[in-house]
Structures are given as C-alpha cells and as structure tokens.
Amino acid sequence: MEPAALKFFKDLLNTPSPSGYESPLQQIVRDYVADFSDEVRTDLHGNVIVVKNPGAPLRVMYAGHCDQIGLIVQHIDDEGFLYVQPIGGWDPQVLIGQRMTVWTESGPLLGVIARKPIHLLTEDERKVVPKMKDLWLDVGAAGKEEAAKRVRIGDAVTVQLEFHQVLNNLAVSPAMDDKTGCWVVIEALRRAGKGRKKLKCGLYAVSTVQEEVGLRGARTSAFGIDPQVGVAVDVTHATDCPTIKKEEEGDVRLGKGPVIHRGPNMNPHVVQRMIQVADDHKISYQLAALGRASPTDANSIQINRAGVATGLLSIPNRYMHSPVEMISLDDIDRAADLLARLAEALDPSHDFTP
C-alpha cells in the first residue's frame, strides 16, 4: 500500500462521521480525489460521487458508506451529565468505560461513558444487562449551565477515534465499518485505468451516507447515477475468533482476501466476473453465501429504478460495531486492486441479464 493511500485511510478513521454528520469526512474524500478524478460532485443528500470517464455508455457504480455508528445528545441533566440516543446499532455493554468525544460547534469535547461502580451494584443489578438509558456521558461539567455552554442537544458523539496496527499487518480502530469500504472504492477508482489500461466504462465511486440508519445514501446516489452495474463494498463478520460457529456463519478469515458474496442479492454474471478477474490477476479472495437481501448498500443498489446488476465485496472484520473493530490492511489493498481490475475488464458489450 502506498504511503499516501495509507495516510488517506488513517485520515478517514480519525475523522468523525456518524450517520447524518458525515460532512467533515466527505471533505477528506474530496481533497484526496482532486488530482486523479475527472469529476467530483456532492449531491443534496451528502453523497460524494467521484467519476472517471464520464459520458461512457456503461456506468459502473462502486459504493462504500462513510458513515459510522455513533450517539446523539438528547438531554443534559441538572448535574451536567449527558444522556444520549444511539445512531445505528450498539451493544450498550461495549460502551461502558469508553472514552468518548462530543463533536461540538466549538470543537471536540472529551468525556467518558460510565455506570455505577461494581462495588455499589446490588446482586440483582449485577445480573442485568445495561440498556442505553442506564448509561450517561460525563464531560466533567460542574452542572447543567457549564455543560450547556459547550454542548447542544443534537450534538454527535463517537467513541474516541484511534488507529493502531497490531501483528500480521492487522489494524484496529472504531468505524472500520465502513470506512474500509469507502477507502476501497475511492482507491479502486484511483488505480483503475492508469497507464495504457484505458477504461471502457464510466466509473463512479461513491462515498455514501446514512447506511447505518437504512441504506439511505446508496438509494439516492444510485437513482442519480442510474448505473447498469453496481458493487457495494462493506464489512462482513470474520469468524476466525472464539465463540463464532463456522457452520452457522461461514468460514471467513482476516488476511485471506476480500469476500465475494453469492446469493439472490447478487447478479450471477457480476459475481462470476469478479471471481474471474481475481483468478486472472492472482488476487486472493474468499466466498460467502447470503440467502437473503443484504443489509448493505447492495440491497438498495440492486432494486434501484428498473434494477441494477449488483455485486457485494466485503472486508472481513472482527468485533463489528464495537470500538475495537479489527481488519487486515492486506485485505483492503487486495479489494481495491480487484475492483480496479474489474472496472478495466468491463465494456458496453457485456450482457448482465441473468
């Protein structure tokens, strides 16, 4: 992975983007693509659409959502403690004891999420799984007046954003879901059509918004682009850790390559073309089965307008929707190469009708 591409990835991970609050991250995307895209636009929903070879009759859309799960401030009590609603799906247990950032108009404000110490919990309380309403955010304010000077109702909150590399070229950070996918589609567009490899399709890489609250950005951006082919890039559960049964969830491992999905949400010709491209270029990949509509942008893309020939490429991710999501840097690098080579292999003569 080139140093500039790795820096771009880290910049994405270190920039807040809860659903509905993606604007700071989208500026990072616009700045990065300025030198290698033919066209960049941001629609009214907030999706950033980056284009190479606009005007080509075959339009290919790559979508990776840039929004992350987060929290939103809904109440400040008289003592200055903040109460929150979730943005997206949280297990409240993973939030207890976390350092948090409230993204206020005057700048980031550090706080912590806490509950009553174990010493003070009754026997019955120790047996109860806490709910979001049982937690509070402490920013150190002396009371409501001081807290309200910095925090407004509706301010977004994230866990503290930190990127760390561990053994075997693995990386840990909040929001690997799905800033990995956002990085992959933008990086694939950068790599596609370089040198003598001319694109015969129009390639549209989209940093989509609000996936975590209903696949919303993919729906609006796909309608605007009207692609014939679309590939969503998201994370999928890595099953190479304790307590996950492979016979129930499949065998998906970090570092073994991106995951190509098969099933009713995926067009069989797109799937086979992705597999063929990976084989031709000796890009390692894994296969996974999905017997229902995908809970990713692939769902919205497939049923856009009169239908889109859709694929789903996923990045294996341990500990999804937690502050310690873990992925392989090798997997995202391979995913970007696979999609770059796929775009180069497509032309208007291909028929994706099942």
Secondary structure, 3 states (H helix, E strand, C coil): CCHHHHHHHHHHHCCCCECCCCHHHHHHHHHHHCCCCCEEEECCCCCEEEEECCCCCCEEEEEEECCECEEEEEEECCCCCEEEEEECCCCHHHHCCCEEEEEECCEEEEEEEECCCHHHCCHHHHHCCCCHHHCEEECCCCCHHHHHHHCCCCCEEEECCCCEECHHHEEEECCHHHHHHHHHHHHHHHHCCCCCCCCCCEEEEEEECCHHHCCHHHHHHHHHHCCCEEEEEEEEECCCCCCCCHHHHCCCCCCCCCEEEECCCCCHHHHHHHHHHHHHCCCCCEEEECCCCCCCHHHHHHCCCCCCEEEEEEEEEECCCCCCEEEEHHHHHHHHHHHHHHHHHCCCCCCCCC
